[in-house]
Amino acid sequence: MRTFRDRVRHALMFEAVALAIFIPGSAVVFNQPMNHMGVIGIASATIATLWNFVFNMGFDRAMLRLRGSVQKTMAIRVTHTFLFEAGLVVMLIPMIAWYLGIGLWAALLMDLAIVTFYLVYGFLFNIVYDLVFPVAPVGRLGASSRNHIAGG
């Protein structure tokens, strides 16, 4: 398992590298000034992070109340993902349209392109991250934990 510090490093590096690629790349692709795409990138990342926290807490509470458990079936995971993304779209599309002075349809298409970028980027980033910062083998971590618990 990854440590808390490693998770923090992962999250910070993920966002920093993503924005370093997204801001200039989206400025070119969408023919927008780089400072505008910087605002869109940083605002979107911030909103997505906050939404992730709020949505997941609410979703877990709703599951616990409705099902008595937070265990997710595949159908619940698909629903969870769809509802998360739908909520994010509802928040981001108007903000993107307003800030860039474009229509809602253009903002939706832009958001779909951004989502596609983050899907591909996230996949590739995590492969590279795992190569650069490999997880300790379970046996070694387990032995270390047992020694610590046993006072060794």
C-alpha positions in Angstrom: 0.0 0.0 0.0 1.1 3.6 -0.6 1.7 5.8 2.4 -0.2 9.0 3.2 2.8 11.1 2.2 3.1 9.2 -1.1 -0.6 9.8 -1.8 -0.1 13.6 -1.2 3.0 13.5 -3.5 1.0 11.7 -6.1 -2.0 14.1 -6.0 0.3 17.2 -6.1 2.4 15.9 -8.9 -0.7 14.7 -10.8 -2.2 18.2 -10.8 1.0 20.1 -11.4 2.1 18.0 -14.4 -1.5 18.0 -15.8 -1.7 21.8 -15.6 1.8 22.2 -17.1 0.5 20.2 -20.1 -3.1 21.3 -20.2 -2.6 25.1 -20.1 -0.4 25.6 -23.1 -1.9 22.6 -25.0 -5.5 23.8 -24.6 -4.6 27.3 -25.5 -3.3 26.0 -28.8 -6.1 23.5 -29.4 -9.0 25.8 -28.4 -7.3 29.0 -29.8 -7.6 30.8 -26.5 -5.1 32.9 -24.6 -2.9 30.9 -22.3 -3.9 32.9 -19.2 -7.6 32.2 -19.9 -6.9 28.4 -20.2 -4.8 28.7 -17.0 -7.9 30.1 -15.2 -10.1 27.3 -16.7 -7.5 24.6 -15.8 -7.0 25.8 -12.2 -10.6 26.5 -11.5 -11.7 23.2 -13.0 -9.1 21.2 -11.0 -10.2 23.0 -7.8 -13.9 22.5 -8.4 -13.3 18.8 -9.3 -11.3 18.2 -6.2 -13.9 19.9 -3.9 -16.7 18.2 -5.7 -15.0 14.8 -5.4 -14.8 15.3 -1.6 -18.3 16.5 -1.2 -19.9 14.0 -3.6 -18.1 11.0 -2.2 -19.1 11.8 1.3 -22.7 12.4 0.3 -22.8 9.3 -1.9 -21.4 7.1 1.0 -23.9 8.5 3.4 -26.8 7.9 1.0 -25.6 4.3 0.4 -25.3 3.7 4.2 -28.8 5.1 4.7 -30.5 3.3 1.8 -28.5 0.0 1.8 -27.0 -0.2 5.2 -23.5 -0.6 3.6 -21.0 1.3 1.5 -20.0 -1.8 -0.5 -20.4 -1.0 -4.2 -21.6 -3.4 -6.8 -20.5 -2.8 -10.4 -23.8 -1.2 -11.2 -23.4 1.2 -8.2 -19.9 2.1 -9.3 -21.1 2.9 -12.8 -24.0 5.0 -11.3 -21.5 6.7 -8.9 -19.2 7.6 -11.8 -22.0 8.9 -14.0 -23.5 11.0 -11.2 -20.1 12.4 -10.3 -19.3 13.4 -13.9 -22.8 14.8 -14.4 -22.5 17.0 -11.4 -19.1 18.2 -12.5 -20.5 19.0 -16.0 -23.4 21.0 -14.5 -20.9 23.1 -12.5 -18.1 23.5 -15.1 -20.1 24.1 -18.4 -21.7 27.4 -17.3 -18.4 28.6 -15.7 -16.4 27.8 -18.9 -19.0 29.4 -21.2 -19.2 32.5 -19.0 -15.5 33.0 -18.5 -14.6 32.4 -22.2 -17.6 34.2 -23.6 -18.7 31.1 -25.6 -22.0 29.2 -25.9 -23.0 26.3 -23.7 -22.6 23.9 -26.6 -19.0 25.0 -27.3 -18.3 24.8 -23.6 -19.7 21.2 -23.5 -17.5 20.2 -26.4 -14.5 21.8 -24.7 -15.3 20.0 -21.5 -15.6 16.6 -23.3 -12.2 17.3 -24.8 -10.8 18.1 -21.4 -12.3 14.9 -19.9 -10.7 12.9 -22.7 -7.3 14.6 -22.0 -7.6 13.7 -18.3 -8.6 10.1 -18.9 -5.6 9.5 -21.2 -3.2 11.6 -19.0 -4.3 9.9 -15.8 -3.8 6.5 -17.3 -0.3 7.4 -18.6 0.7 9.4 -15.5 -0.1 6.5 -13.1 1.9 4.1 -15.2 4.9 6.4 -15.1 4.4 7.2 -11.4 4.4 3.5 -10.5 7.6 3.0 -12.4 9.3 6.0 -10.8 7.9 5.5 -7.3 7.2 1.7 -7.0 5.1 0.3 -4.2 7.1 -1.7 -1.6 6.3 -5.5 -2.1 3.6 -6.7 0.2 5.8 -9.2 2.0 8.4 -6.5 2.9 5.7 -4.1 4.1 4.0 -6.9 6.0 7.2 -8.0 7.7 8.0 -4.4 8.6 4.5 -3.8 10.1 4.7 -7.0 12.1 8.1 -6.1 13.5 6.8 -2.7 14.5 3.7 -4.1 16.1 5.8 -6.8 17.9 8.2 -4.0 19.2 11.0 -5.1 16.8 
